Amino acid sequence: LAFCRGRIVRVPKGPLIRVVGTEVAIPCSVSDYDGPSEQNFDWEFSREADFVRIVSTWDSTFTSEEYQKRVGRGDIKLRRSSNDAVELVIRNIQPADQGRYKCSTPSTDATVQGNYDAEVQVKVISDGLSVSGSKARSSTSLRLSEGDSFKLRCSAITTSPEHTHLHVTWQVKSGSSWRDILSLTHEGKFQPGPGYEERYRSGDIRLDTGANDTYRLSVSQASSADGGAYRCLVSEWVRGADGSWQKIQEKSVEIATVSIQRTDVVISTSNVSVTERDSLDLTCNITTDRSGIFQAEVMWYFSASPDDTLSDAQLLLSMDHDSVVSDSTLISLSHVDRNSYRLLVRDVDVEDSGYYFCEAAIWVPLHNGSWHKVVERTSAPVSVVVTALEPDYDVFLNASKTPKFSDDPTELNCRITNVQDTEANIRFTVSWYYRQHLPGDDVVAEELLASMDADWTLLPGDRGRERIQNGEIIFYKKSADTFSMRIQWTSESDRGDYFCVISAWSRHRNNSWVKSRDVTSTPVNIFWATQDYTLTVEAVKLKPFFVAGHTFEMTCKVSSKNIKTPRYSVLITAEKPLTDQSNPNGTTRIISLNQDSVVRLEDWTDQTRVDGVVLEKVQENEFRYRMYQTQISDAGLYRCVVTAWSPGGGGMWREAVNGLSNPIQIDFQTSGPVFNVSVHSDSPTIYQGEVADLLCIITTEGMPLEPDDMSFDVSWFAVRSFALDREPILLASLDRRGIVTQSRRNGSSDLSLERISPLEFRLRVHGCQDHDFGNHYCAVTPWVRSATGVWQREPDIKAKPIFLSVKMDVLNAFKYPLLIGIGLATVIGLLSCLIGYCSSRWCCKKEVQETRRERRRLMSMEMD
C-alpha cells in the first residue's frame, strides 16, 4: 500500500453559465504545494483547440496581443483573494468570451507531482430578464396618512434558454442605503428583511404573485418609518454543475416614492398654573391629513411624574370611537371639533397638581362594517400646578394668668385675628411650643408641648407628655377663634418663652384635610423673681424652775419669708446625756405634728406615760409642747424641728425649708444614790447540757435607800461573737413589777430569770448548747420613790459583758452510742446462732434408707 501526494489546482466545475454584459469572476486555487506560500497563476483561453494567453500574476509580458487592450483597460484582471487563490474577472462578458478557461501554476515543488493546471467551460447566454413597474399606477409618488395601507407592483420575466429561477426582493430607501423589506427567493421561500419579521408574521406586510409575472407588495398599518423610495430588485439564479445556486445577473426598478403623514397628538397649552377651586381646561388636538371617514378614541391620564408610563398613570376619563364617555362627577370630556377634545376639571385642589397627557387612537371603517384601529399616539405631558388658596389671618398670644410664685397657675390664650378670605372648608388647629430663656445671645431649640391634627386630636410632645397625661397641663378651645393652654402648677423649670402656631387646613374633594398655611405668634415670656426661703424658729421655756414630777412646758414660734401660704410641721427632739444607755445616738424623736395638724408619737416608749407628752398648735406660727410628771431620766436638751410646706401640684404639699430652734435644757439637781451593775458567774465555761448561772449584781453609792423605795427593770442580752461586733439579742427581762418576759428561742435550751435578793438577779440557762455561747450582760433601769411617793426613773445602766463558753463532754457524748452499739451487736450475734442451730436441726437433716438383710446362720456343707 503506497501513498502519493502532489500539487492540486482547482477551478469550479463547469459549465459556468453567465449572461452577456455581466461581470464574471472565475476562481482558481492551488493546494499541497512546496515552496513559497504565495503562488503565481497563469490564465489562458481556448475557443476550439489552441489556448491563448490572457493574464498572469507574475509575468507582465504573458498577455497575448488580442487581450492586451482589454487587460490594459481593466476589463480583464486578476483579483487575488489569498496567497494560494485568485479570481479571473471579466467585465461586460460577450458571446466571444464563451469557451474553455485554463488556470495553471508554475512549479515551485522539489519534485513534479500532481496537476499544475485545471480547465473550466464558460457558457455565455443572452440577457432574457426584464423588470418593470406596474403600468396601472398613475403616479410614482404616494402621499398617505399614518395607519393607511398601500400596494406596489412590479413585473419580472425571463426568456433565458437555460433553466433559471428569479429572486424578487422589495426594498425601501429612507436615507442613503436600501433596506430589504420582503423577498421571494429563487427557492420559492418568503424571507422578511431585518426589522420586518414581526410585521410579516402579523400579516401587515405581504408579497403576492399575480398574473403576467407580477409581484405585489402589500403594506398595512403604515408608519412614518415606511416612508421613502421603493424599488423591486430581481436577480436571476441558475443551478451549477456541483448542485449549488449561482446568481448570474441582477436588475432593479424604482416603483414609487411613498410619504407618510404622521399623526400627532398635542395638548394645546404648555405648562399650566391654576388657583385652587378654579377649573382646569385642557384641549387635546389630533393632527392628521386624513380626509376619509375615521373616528378618534381619546383617553386622558394623570401622573405625579413626567416619566411614568401609561400603566403607572391614572386614567381620568376616556371617550371611545363611538363617542361614549366614561362617567365622572367633577371631570368632563367633550368633542370640540373634528380633531379637538376638551378636558375640563372643576373645583381643582392641590392634589390635582401633576402631569396630564392624552392618548388618541384613529379608527377607520372596514368594508364589512367593523372598525379598525390604524394608529395610536400619546402626547407629551403638560405640567399643571395648582396654587393653594392661603387664608389670610394673624395670631395673637397673651397670658391671662401669670405666676408670681412657684406652683401658681399659668394660662395662655392663642387668638386668631383679622381673618380674611376663608371658606367653610378651612379649619384651624394650634401647636404649642416652649423655648428656654437664656441670657445673652445663646440660641435654644424650641420644644413641642402639644399639637393638634386636622381632626382636632391632641398629640402631646416629648417635653410635657407625662404632665399632660396627669392633667397638670390642660389644652382646650375657649372659643371659635381662641385656643388656650393652662399649667395648673407652674414650676421654676417652666420659666421661659412660649409661642403658638396656628395652622390652616383645607378640605379636598375626597374629604381629606391638607395643611395650607402656618402662622406663628410672638413669644410670651413667663418669669418671676425667686428668693431664698427663710425660716426662723424660737423655743421659749414657760416655767424657768421646776423639779422632778412637775410639768415641763415650752413653746416654738415660727416666722418665714418668701414662702407662699406656708404651713408648718413640728417635731420635738431630746438630746440625752451620754450616760443615758437608752439611746446611744444621743437624740430621741419624741412627738410630731404634721402640716395637717395630725399628732404622732415617734420614739416615746414609756408605756406608763403614754399620755405624758402633748404637742398642740396654738396659732398658725406657734406650737406648745408639754411633758407631764417629768422624770430624772428626762434630763437633756429639747428642740423644735420645724419644716415649712407650700402648696404643690395636685393638692399636694411641697417641702420648702427646714428650721431648728434653740435648745431648752431640763436639768435636775439631785443628791440621790448612784447605781452600778456588774455580771458574775462562778463557771463561765461549762459543758453541753449543763446549767449556766449568771448573776446581775446592783450596788449603790451615796445616800442609802430602803429596799421598798427601790425597784429595777432588768434585761439580759447576749452577743453571739467574741468581739462584740454583732447586734445584741434580748434573752429575757424582768420589770419592776416582777413580770418576766422571754424572747423567742430557736434552740433546745431554756431560760429562767429570778430575783434572789433586793439587788441581785439570776439568769439560768438550762441544758446549754453550743449556740448559747457569747458575751452576756444585763441592763438595769433603776426606779426610786421620792418623798412625795412618786416613782422616778433613774438613768439606765449597763454591766460589762462576761463571755460564756460551752464545751462538748466527749465521754458523755460517746457513752450512750457505745452502749447501744455493744447491745445491738450482742443481740444480733445471739440471733445468728439461734438461726444457725434451728436450720441445722430441722431444715438440713437427711434420712438414709438401708436395705434390710435377713439374719440366717450358715449351713454346714453336709447339709447343703
ZITANOR-V113168 format. One record per residue. N is the residue number from 1. RES is the residue in one small letter. SS is DSSP state (H for helix, E for strand, - for the rest). PSI is psi in whole degrees, 0 to 359 (* if undefined). D_CENTER is the distance of its C-alpha to the mean C-alpha in whole Angstrom. Layout:
# ZITANOR-V113168
N/RES/SS/PSI/D_CENTER ; N/RES/SS/PSI/D_CENTER
This chain:
# ZITANOR-V113168
1/l/-/124/87 ; 2/a/-/147/86 ; 3/f/-/137/84 ; 4/c/-/151/84 ; 5/r/-/136/82 ; 6/g/-/175/83 ; 7/r/E/140/82 ; 8/i/E/124/81 ; 9/v/E/131/81 ; 10/r/E/141/79 ; 11/v/E/164/80 ; 12/p/-/153/78 ; 13/k/-/130/80 ; 14/g/-/177/83 ; 15/p/-/152/84 ; 16/l/E/121/81 ; 17/i/E/124/82 ; 18/r/E/157/81 ; 19/v/E/139/82 ; 20/v/-/138/84 ; 21/g/-/356/83 ; 22/t/-/173/80 ; 23/e/-/135/78 ; 24/v/E/136/79 ; 25/a/E/116/77 ; 26/i/E/115/78 ; 27/p/E/153/76 ; 28/c/E/134/78 ; 29/s/E/157/77 ; 30/v/E/147/78 ; 31/s/E/167/77 ; 32/d/-/52/78 ; 33/y/-/164/80 ; 34/d/-/168/80 ; 35/g/-/200/81 ; 36/p/-/156/78 ; 37/s/-/326/75 ; 38/e/-/120/76 ; 39/q/-/156/79 ; 40/n/-/153/82 ; 41/f/-/145/83 ; 42/d/E/134/86 ; 43/w/E/136/86 ; 44/e/E/159/90 ; 45/f/E/143/91 ; 46/s/E/129/93 ; 47/r/-/322/95 ; 48/e/-/283/97 ; 49/a/-/309/99 ; 50/d/-/148/98 ; 51/f/-/139/95 ; 52/v/E/135/94 ; 53/r/E/134/92 ; 54/i/E/298/89 ; 55/v/E/153/87 ; 56/s/E/155/86 ; 57/t/-/345/83 ; 58/w/-/344/85 ; 59/d/-/112/88 ; 60/s/-/343/89 ; 61/t/-/9/92 ; 62/f/-/330/91 ; 63/t/-/135/91 ; 64/s/-/169/95 ; 65/e/H/323/96 ; 66/e/H/345/95 ; 67/y/H/1/92 ; 68/q/H/320/92 ; 69/k/H/315/91 ; 70/r/H/322/88 ; 71/v/H/321/87 ; 72/g/H/322/87 ; 73/r/H/348/85 ; 74/g/-/7/82 ; 75/d/-/333/83 ; 76/i/E/129/83 ; 77/k/E/165/81 ; 78/l/E/135/79 ; 79/r/E/109/76 ; 80/r/E/127/74 ; 81/s/E/339/71 ; 82/s/E/181/71 ; 83/n/-/334/73 ; 84/d/-/22/75 ; 85/a/E/142/75 ; 86/v/E/168/76 ; 87/e/E/137/77 ; 88/l/E/116/80 ; 89/v/E/125/79 ; 90/i/E/115/82 ; 91/r/-/145/81 ; 92/n/-/61/83 ; 93/i/-/145/84 ; 94/q/-/165/88 ; 95/p/H/331/90 ; 96/a/H/341/92 ; 97/d/H/2/89 ; 98/q/-/132/89 ; 99/g/E/204/90 ; 100/r/E/137/89 ; 101/y/E/130/87 ; 102/k/E/132/87 ; 103/c/E/125/85 ; 104/s/E/157/86 ; 105/t/-/129/85 ; 106/p/-/146/87 ; 107/s/-/132/87 ; 108/t/-/16/85 ; 109/d/-/156/85 ; 110/a/-/324/87 ; 111/t/-/153/89 ; 112/v/-/109/89 ; 113/q/-/147/87 ; 114/g/E/198/86 ; 115/n/-/146/86 ; 116/y/-/0/86 ; 117/d/E/163/86 ; 118/a/E/148/85 ; 119/e/E/152/86 ; 120/v/E/142/85 ; 121/q/E/131/86 ; 122/v/E/128/85 ; 123/k/E/125/86 ; 124/v/E/122/86 ; 125/i/E/165/86 ; 126/s/-/158/86 ; 127/d/-/107/83 ; 128/g/-/7/83 ; 129/l/E/131/79 ; 130/s/E/126/79 ; 131/v/E/131/76 ; 132/s/E/162/76 ; 133/g/E/175/74 ; 134/s/-/135/74 ; 135/k/-/344/78 ; 136/a/-/340/76 ; 137/r/-/142/74 ; 138/s/-/341/75 ; 139/s/-/151/73 ; 140/t/-/7/71 ; 141/s/E/130/68 ; 142/l/E/132/65 ; 143/r/E/116/63 ; 144/l/E/161/60 ; 145/s/E/155/57 ; 146/e/-/131/54 ; 147/g/-/351/54 ; 148/d/-/172/58 ; 149/s/-/151/59 ; 150/f/E/160/62 ; 151/k/E/139/65 ; 152/l/E/143/67 ; 153/r/E/148/70 ; 154/c/E/156/72 ; 155/s/E/134/75 ; 156/a/E/128/75 ; 157/i/E/148/78 ; 158/t/E/142/80 ; 159/t/-/27/84 ; 160/s/-/140/84 ; 161/p/-/342/86 ; 162/e/-/163/84 ; 163/h/-/98/81 ; 164/t/E/159/78 ; 165/h/E/151/75 ; 166/l/E/143/73 ; 167/h/E/113/69 ; 168/v/E/128/68 ; 169/t/E/130/65 ; 170/w/E/131/63 ; 171/q/E/157/62 ; 172/v/E/144/60 ; 173/k/E/110/60 ; 174/s/-/350/58 ; 175/g/-/237/58 ; 176/s/-/350/60 ; 177/s/-/157/60 ; 178/w/-/142/60 ; 179/r/E/138/58 ; 180/d/E/135/59 ; 181/i/E/301/58 ; 182/l/E/141/60 ; 183/s/E/149/62 ; 184/l/E/105/65 ; 185/t/-/168/66 ; 186/h/-/347/69 ; 187/e/-/5/68 ; 188/g/-/24/67 ; 189/k/-/146/64 ; 190/f/E/133/61 ; 191/q/E/108/59 ; 192/p/E/151/56 ; 193/g/-/170/56 ; 194/p/-/128/52 ; 195/g/-/354/50 ; 196/y/-/9/52 ; 197/e/H/315/51 ; 198/e/H/318/49 ; 199/r/H/328/51 ; 200/y/H/318/54 ; 201/r/H/328/52 ; 202/s/H/351/52 ; 203/g/-/5/55 ; 204/d/-/338/55 ; 205/i/E/125/57 ; 206/r/E/155/60 ; 207/l/E/117/63 ; 208/d/E/147/66 ; 209/t/E/145/70 ; 210/g/E/190/73 ; 211/a/H/160/77 ; 212/n/H/36/79 ; 213/d/H/44/76 ; 214/t/E/151/73 ; 215/y/E/119/70 ; 216/r/E/126/67 ; 217/l/E/123/64 ; 218/s/E/126/62 ; 219/v/E/122/59 ; 220/s/-/159/57 ; 221/q/-/55/54 ; 222/a/-/139/55 ; 223/s/-/174/52 ; 224/s/H/335/53 ; 225/a/H/346/52 ; 226/d/H/357/55 ; 227/g/-/146/58 ; 228/g/E/190/60 ; 229/a/E/133/63 ; 230/y/E/139/64 ; 231/r/E/161/67 ; 232/c/E/116/68 ; 233/l/E/120/68 ; 234/v/E/128/71 ; 235/s/E/149/72 ; 236/e/E/132/74 ; 237/w/E/148/74 ; 238/v/E/148/76 ; 239/r/E/127/76 ; 240/g/-/177/77 ; 241/a/-/333/79 ; 242/d/-/3/77 ; 243/g/-/355/75 ; 244/s/-/156/72 ; 245/w/E/138/72 ; 246/q/E/132/73 ; 247/k/E/124/73 ; 248/i/E/338/76 ; 249/q/E/166/75 ; 250/e/E/136/73 ; 251/k/E/153/73 ; 252/s/E/160/71 ; 253/v/E/133/72 ; 254/e/E/130/70 ; 255/i/E/307/69 ; 256/a/E/164/68 ; 257/t/E/120/65 ; 258/v/E/127/62 ; 259/s/E/131/60 ; 260/i/E/120/57 ; 261/q/E/117/56 ; 262/r/-/138/53 ; 263/t/-/117/51 ; 264/d/E/148/49 ; 265/v/E/119/46 ; 266/v/E/138/46 ; 267/i/E/132/45 ; 268/s/-/329/47 ; 269/t/-/159/45 ; 270/s/-/232/43 ; 271/n/-/138/40 ; 272/v/E/141/40 ; 273/s/E/122/40 ; 274/v/E/162/40 ; 275/t/E/147/40 ; 276/e/-/141/38 ; 277/r/-/351/40 ; 278/d/-/183/42 ; 279/s/-/144/43 ; 280/l/E/124/42 ; 281/d/E/115/45 ; 282/l/E/143/44 ; 283/t/E/131/47 ; 284/c/E/115/46 ; 285/n/E/131/49 ; 286/i/E/118/50 ; 287/t/E/115/53 ; 288/t/-/148/55 ; 289/d/-/17/59 ; 290/r/-/127/59 ; 291/s/-/345/62 ; 292/g/-/194/62 ; 293/i/-/129/61 ; 294/f/-/160/57 ; 295/q/E/147/54 ; 296/a/E/140/51 ; 297/e/E/125/47 ; 298/v/E/136/45 ; 299/m/E/132/41 ; 300/w/E/137/39 ; 301/y/E/155/35 ; 302/f/E/138/33 ; 303/s/E/156/30 ; 304/a/-/342/27 ; 305/s/-/144/28 ; 306/p/-/346/31 ; 307/d/-/0/30 ; 308/d/-/145/29 ; 309/t/-/174/31 ; 310/l/-/327/33 ; 311/s/-/332/31 ; 312/d/-/340/28 ; 313/a/-/163/30 ; 314/q/E/126/31 ; 315/l/E/120/35 ; 316/l/E/307/36 ; 317/l/E/152/40 ; 318/s/E/153/42 ; 319/m/E/121/46 ; 320/d/-/180/48 ; 321/h/-/351/51 ; 322/d/-/10/53 ; 323/s/-/31/51 ; 324/v/-/123/49 ; 325/v/E/136/46 ; 326/s/-/155/43 ; 327/d/-/139/43 ; 328/s/-/147/41 ; 329/t/-/309/41 ; 330/l/-/358/41 ; 331/i/E/136/41 ; 332/s/E/151/44 ; 333/l/E/124/46 ; 334/s/E/153/49 ; 335/h/E/103/52 ; 336/v/E/306/54 ; 337/d/E/196/56 ; 338/r/-/322/56 ; 339/n/-/16/54 ; 340/s/E/138/51 ; 341/y/E/127/49 ; 342/r/E/132/47 ; 343/l/E/127/44 ; 344/l/E/119/44 ; 345/v/E/115/41 ; 346/r/-/151/42 ; 347/d/-/59/40 ; 348/v/-/155/37 ; 349/d/-/184/34 ; 350/v/H/328/31 ; 351/e/H/345/29 ; 352/d/H/358/32 ; 353/s/-/135/32 ; 354/g/E/212/31 ; 355/y/E/132/33 ; 356/y/E/139/36 ; 357/f/E/155/38 ; 358/c/E/150/41 ; 359/e/E/128/42 ; 360/a/E/140/45 ; 361/a/E/137/47 ; 362/i/E/129/51 ; 363/w/E/137/53 ; 364/v/E/150/56 ; 365/p/E/147/59 ; 366/l/-/171/60 ; 367/h/-/338/64 ; 368/n/-/6/63 ; 369/g/-/350/61 ; 370/s/-/167/58 ; 371/w/E/145/55 ; 372/h/E/131/54 ; 373/k/E/124/51 ; 374/v/E/333/52 ; 375/v/E/153/49 ; 376/e/E/130/46 ; 377/r/E/154/44 ; 378/t/E/135/41 ; 379/s/-/165/42 ; 380/a/-/145/40 ; 381/p/-/145/37 ; 382/v/E/129/38 ; 383/s/E/129/36 ; 384/v/E/124/36 ; 385/v/E/122/35 ; 386/v/E/117/35 ; 387/t/E/126/36 ; 388/a/-/147/35 ; 389/l/-/107/38 ; 390/e/-/121/37 ; 391/p/-/149/39 ; 392/d/E/120/41 ; 393/y/E/165/41 ; 394/d/E/162/41 ; 395/v/E/131/39 ; 396/f/E/129/41 ; 397/l/E/130/40 ; 398/n/E/161/43 ; 399/a/E/115/43 ; 400/s/E/335/45 ; 401/k/E/127/45 ; 402/t/-/142/45 ; 403/p/-/146/45 ; 404/k/-/337/48 ; 405/f/-/168/46 ; 406/s/-/146/43 ; 407/d/-/4/42 ; 408/d/-/154/44 ; 409/p/-/153/42 ; 410/t/E/133/41 ; 411/e/E/127/40 ; 412/l/E/140/39 ; 413/n/E/123/40 ; 414/c/E/112/38 ; 415/r/E/140/41 ; 416/i/E/125/40 ; 417/t/E/163/44 ; 418/n/E/48/45 ; 419/v/E/127/43 ; 420/q/E/152/45 ; 421/d/-/44/44 ; 422/t/-/151/41 ; 423/e/-/178/41 ; 424/a/-/343/41 ; 425/n/-/17/37 ; 426/i/E/136/36 ; 427/r/E/142/34 ; 428/f/E/139/34 ; 429/t/E/168/31 ; 430/v/E/150/31 ; 431/s/E/134/28 ; 432/w/E/136/30 ; 433/y/E/153/29 ; 434/y/E/139/30 ; 435/r/E/126/31 ; 436/q/-/137/33 ; 437/h/-/116/37 ; 438/l/-/145/38 ; 439/p/-/155/41 ; 440/g/-/207/41 ; 441/d/-/16/39 ; 442/d/-/136/36 ; 443/v/-/130/33 ; 444/v/-/132/30 ; 445/a/-/144/27 ; 446/e/-/155/28 ; 447/e/E/134/25 ; 448/l/E/125/25 ; 449/l/E/310/27 ; 450/a/E/158/26 ; 451/s/E/167/26 ; 452/m/E/141/27 ; 453/d/-/187/25 ; 454/a/-/338/27 ; 455/d/-/13/28 ; 456/w/-/32/29 ; 457/t/-/129/27 ; 458/l/E/130/26 ; 459/l/E/100/23 ; 460/p/E/146/23 ; 461/g/-/179/22 ; 462/d/-/329/21 ; 463/r/-/313/25 ; 464/g/-/21/27 ; 465/r/H/310/24 ; 466/e/H/319/26 ; 467/r/H/326/30 ; 468/i/H/318/29 ; 469/q/H/329/28 ; 470/n/-/358/31 ; 471/g/-/12/33 ; 472/e/-/334/34 ; 473/i/E/128/33 ; 474/i/E/134/34 ; 475/f/E/134/33 ; 476/y/E/164/36 ; 477/k/E/110/37 ; 478/k/E/321/41 ; 479/s/E/185/42 ; 480/a/-/331/41 ; 481/d/-/15/41 ; 482/t/E/128/40 ; 483/f/E/139/37 ; 484/s/E/151/37 ; 485/m/E/133/36 ; 486/r/E/127/37 ; 487/i/E/114/37 ; 488/q/-/314/39 ; 489/w/-/105/39 ; 490/t/-/130/39 ; 491/s/-/172/38 ; 492/e/H/332/39 ; 493/s/H/348/35 ; 494/d/H/356/35 ; 495/r/-/133/38 ; 496/g/E/195/36 ; 497/d/E/138/36 ; 498/y/E/139/35 ; 499/f/E/158/34 ; 500/c/E/154/33 ; 501/v/E/119/31 ; 502/i/E/125/33 ; 503/s/E/135/31 ; 504/a/E/132/33 ; 505/w/E/137/31 ; 506/s/E/138/33 ; 507/r/E/131/33 ; 508/h/-/179/32 ; 509/r/-/331/34 ; 510/n/-/17/31 ; 511/n/-/15/31 ; 512/s/-/155/28 ; 513/w/E/133/28 ; 514/v/E/133/27 ; 515/k/E/131/28 ; 516/s/E/335/31 ; 517/r/E/149/32 ; 518/d/E/135/31 ; 519/v/E/128/34 ; 520/t/E/138/34 ; 521/s/-/168/37 ; 522/t/-/136/39 ; 523/p/-/151/38 ; 524/v/E/130/40 ; 525/n/E/127/40 ; 526/i/E/115/40 ; 527/f/-/146/43 ; 528/w/-/148/45 ; 529/a/-/136/48 ; 530/t/-/143/47 ; 531/q/-/157/50 ; 532/d/-/141/50 ; 533/y/-/142/51 ; 534/t/E/132/55 ; 535/l/E/127/56 ; 536/t/E/131/60 ; 537/v/E/129/62 ; 538/e/E/125/65 ; 539/a/E/136/67 ; 540/v/E/131/71 ; 541/k/E/119/73 ; 542/l/-/322/75 ; 543/k/-/112/78 ; 544/p/-/328/79 ; 545/f/-/133/81 ; 546/f/-/164/81 ; 547/v/-/173/82 ; 548/a/-/139/80 ; 549/g/-/344/80 ; 550/h/-/179/79 ; 551/t/-/131/76 ; 552/f/E/136/74 ; 553/e/E/131/73 ; 554/m/E/157/70 ; 555/t/E/153/68 ; 556/c/E/120/65 ; 557/k/E/132/65 ; 558/v/E/139/61 ; 559/s/E/141/61 ; 560/s/E/160/57 ; 561/k/E/149/56 ; 562/n/-/25/53 ; 563/i/-/127/52 ; 564/k/-/123/51 ; 565/t/-/63/53 ; 566/p/-/155/53 ; 567/r/E/157/54 ; 568/y/E/144/55 ; 569/s/E/142/55 ; 570/v/E/137/58 ; 571/l/E/128/58 ; 572/i/E/126/61 ; 573/t/E/156/61 ; 574/a/E/132/64 ; 575/e/E/105/65 ; 576/k/-/158/67 ; 577/p/-/158/69 ; 578/l/-/342/68 ; 579/t/-/349/71 ; 580/d/-/114/69 ; 581/q/-/353/68 ; 582/s/-/335/66 ; 583/n/-/95/63 ; 584/p/-/333/62 ; 585/n/-/340/60 ; 586/g/-/339/63 ; 587/t/E/131/61 ; 588/t/E/130/61 ; 589/r/E/119/59 ; 590/i/E/298/61 ; 591/i/E/150/60 ; 592/s/E/157/58 ; 593/l/E/119/57 ; 594/n/-/183/54 ; 595/q/-/344/53 ; 596/d/-/14/54 ; 597/s/-/34/57 ; 598/v/-/124/56 ; 599/v/E/143/59 ; 600/r/E/133/58 ; 601/l/E/131/60 ; 602/e/-/269/58 ; 603/d/-/22/59 ; 604/w/-/112/63 ; 605/t/-/2/64 ; 606/d/-/101/68 ; 607/q/H/336/68 ; 608/t/H/346/72 ; 609/r/H/46/71 ; 610/v/H/321/68 ; 611/d/H/19/69 ; 612/g/H/350/70 ; 613/v/E/141/68 ; 614/v/E/133/67 ; 615/l/E/125/64 ; 616/e/E/156/65 ; 617/k/E/117/64 ; 618/v/E/311/67 ; 619/q/E/182/65 ; 620/e/-/330/61 ; 621/n/-/23/62 ; 622/e/E/134/65 ; 623/f/E/145/64 ; 624/r/E/137/67 ; 625/y/E/130/67 ; 626/r/E/144/70 ; 627/m/E/113/71 ; 628/y/-/152/74 ; 629/q/-/64/76 ; 630/t/-/147/75 ; 631/q/-/163/76 ; 632/i/H/329/76 ; 633/s/H/350/73 ; 634/d/H/2/71 ; 635/a/-/142/73 ; 636/g/E/190/70 ; 637/l/E/127/68 ; 638/y/E/137/66 ; 639/r/E/162/63 ; 640/c/E/122/61 ; 641/v/E/113/58 ; 642/v/E/136/56 ; 643/t/E/128/53 ; 644/a/E/135/52 ; 645/w/E/141/49 ; 646/s/E/155/48 ; 647/p/E/133/46 ; 648/g/-/188/43 ; 649/g/H/146/40 ; 650/g/H/28/40 ; 651/g/H/8/44 ; 652/m/-/165/43 ; 653/w/E/139/45 ; 654/r/E/131/44 ; 655/e/E/128/46 ; 656/a/E/303/47 ; 657/v/E/155/50 ; 658/n/E/151/52 ; 659/g/E/150/56 ; 660/l/E/132/59 ; 661/s/-/173/62 ; 662/n/-/151/65 ; 663/p/-/146/67 ; 664/i/E/125/70 ; 665/q/E/138/72 ; 666/i/E/120/74 ; 667/d/-/130/76 ; 668/f/-/127/79 ; 669/q/-/103/82 ; 670/t/-/157/84 ; 671/s/-/30/87 ; 672/g/-/181/85 ; 673/p/-/162/85 ; 674/v/E/127/82 ; 675/f/E/140/81 ; 676/n/E/155/80 ; 677/v/E/146/78 ; 678/s/E/162/78 ; 679/v/E/136/77 ; 680/h/E/145/79 ; 681/s/-/133/79 ; 682/d/-/331/82 ; 683/s/-/82/80 ; 684/p/-/345/76 ; 685/t/E/122/76 ; 686/i/E/170/76 ; 687/y/E/161/75 ; 688/q/-/138/73 ; 689/g/-/344/75 ; 690/e/-/176/77 ; 691/v/-/129/77 ; 692/a/E/130/76 ; 693/d/E/124/78 ; 694/l/E/130/77 ; 695/l/E/133/79 ; 696/c/E/110/78 ; 697/i/E/124/81 ; 698/i/E/133/81 ; 699/t/E/154/84 ; 700/t/E/153/85 ; 701/e/E/151/87 ; 702/g/-/219/89 ; 703/m/-/127/90 ; 704/p/-/148/91 ; 705/l/-/151/90 ; 706/e/-/148/91 ; 707/p/H/329/89 ; 708/d/H/344/88 ; 709/d/H/6/87 ; 710/m/E/144/84 ; 711/s/E/152/81 ; 712/f/E/143/78 ; 713/d/E/118/74 ; 714/v/E/132/74 ; 715/s/E/135/70 ; 716/w/E/136/70 ; 717/f/E/156/67 ; 718/a/E/140/65 ; 719/v/E/113/63 ; 720/r/-/60/62 ; 721/s/-/167/62 ; 722/f/-/329/64 ; 723/a/-/13/63 ; 724/l/-/38/62 ; 725/d/-/15/59 ; 726/r/-/166/58 ; 727/e/-/139/58 ; 728/p/-/149/61 ; 729/i/E/127/62 ; 730/l/E/125/64 ; 731/l/E/308/67 ; 732/a/E/158/69 ; 733/s/E/153/71 ; 734/l/E/117/74 ; 735/d/-/180/74 ; 736/r/-/351/78 ; 737/r/-/1/78 ; 738/g/-/14/78 ; 739/i/-/124/75 ; 740/v/E/134/73 ; 741/t/E/125/70 ; 742/q/E/145/68 ; 743/s/-/163/64 ; 744/r/-/135/62 ; 745/r/-/152/63 ; 746/n/-/343/61 ; 747/g/-/184/64 ; 748/s/-/350/67 ; 749/s/-/167/69 ; 750/d/E/160/71 ; 751/l/E/154/72 ; 752/s/E/138/75 ; 753/l/E/129/76 ; 754/e/E/158/79 ; 755/r/E/117/82 ; 756/i/E/347/85 ; 757/s/E/170/86 ; 758/p/-/333/86 ; 759/l/-/14/84 ; 760/e/E/137/83 ; 761/f/E/133/80 ; 762/r/E/135/79 ; 763/l/E/125/76 ; 764/r/E/135/76 ; 765/v/E/110/73 ; 766/h/E/136/75 ; 767/g/-/57/74 ; 768/c/-/142/72 ; 769/q/-/172/69 ; 770/d/H/336/67 ; 771/h/H/359/64 ; 772/d/H/4/67 ; 773/f/-/171/67 ; 774/g/E/180/66 ; 775/n/E/129/68 ; 776/h/E/140/69 ; 777/y/E/165/71 ; 778/c/E/147/72 ; 779/a/E/133/71 ; 780/v/E/134/74 ; 781/t/E/107/74 ; 782/p/E/145/78 ; 783/w/E/132/79 ; 784/v/E/133/82 ; 785/r/E/126/85 ; 786/s/-/178/86 ; 787/a/-/336/89 ; 788/t/-/0/88 ; 789/g/-/10/87 ; 790/v/-/132/83 ; 791/w/E/127/81 ; 792/q/E/135/79 ; 793/r/E/128/76 ; 794/e/E/165/77 ; 795/p/E/148/74 ; 796/d/E/144/72 ; 797/i/E/152/73 ; 798/k/E/137/72 ; 799/a/-/160/73 ; 800/k/-/134/73 ; 801/p/-/154/71 ; 802/i/E/139/73 ; 803/f/E/127/71 ; 804/l/E/121/72 ; 805/s/E/132/71 ; 806/v/E/120/71 ; 807/k/E/166/72 ; 808/m/-/132/73 ; 809/d/-/104/76 ; 810/v/H/316/76 ; 811/l/H/312/79 ; 812/n/H/331/78 ; 813/a/H/325/75 ; 814/f/H/355/76 ; 815/k/H/304/79 ; 816/y/H/318/78 ; 817/p/H/325/76 ; 818/l/H/315/79 ; 819/l/H/319/81 ; 820/i/H/319/79 ; 821/g/H/317/78 ; 822/i/H/318/82 ; 823/g/H/315/83 ; 824/l/H/323/80 ; 825/a/H/320/81 ; 826/t/H/315/85 ; 827/v/H/316/84 ; 828/i/H/320/82 ; 829/g/H/313/85 ; 830/l/H/320/87 ; 831/l/H/325/85 ; 832/s/H/319/85 ; 833/c/H/317/88 ; 834/l/H/316/89 ; 835/i/H/322/87 ; 836/g/H/319/88 ; 837/y/H/316/92 ; 838/c/H/321/91 ; 839/s/H/318/89 ; 840/s/H/336/92 ; 841/r/H/318/95 ; 842/w/H/329/93 ; 843/c/H/334/90 ; 844/c/-/16/91 ; 845/k/-/138/95 ; 846/k/-/126/97 ; 847/e/-/136/100 ; 848/v/-/124/102 ; 849/q/-/119/104 ; 850/e/-/143/108 ; 851/t/-/129/110 ; 852/r/-/134/113 ; 853/r/-/143/117 ; 854/e/-/139/120 ; 855/r/-/99/122 ; 856/r/-/150/126 ; 857/r/-/155/128 ; 858/l/-/139/129 ; 859/m/-/153/132 ; 860/s/-/159/135 ; 861/m/-/326/136 ; 862/e/-/321/139 ; 863/m/-/329/137 ; 864/d/-/*/134
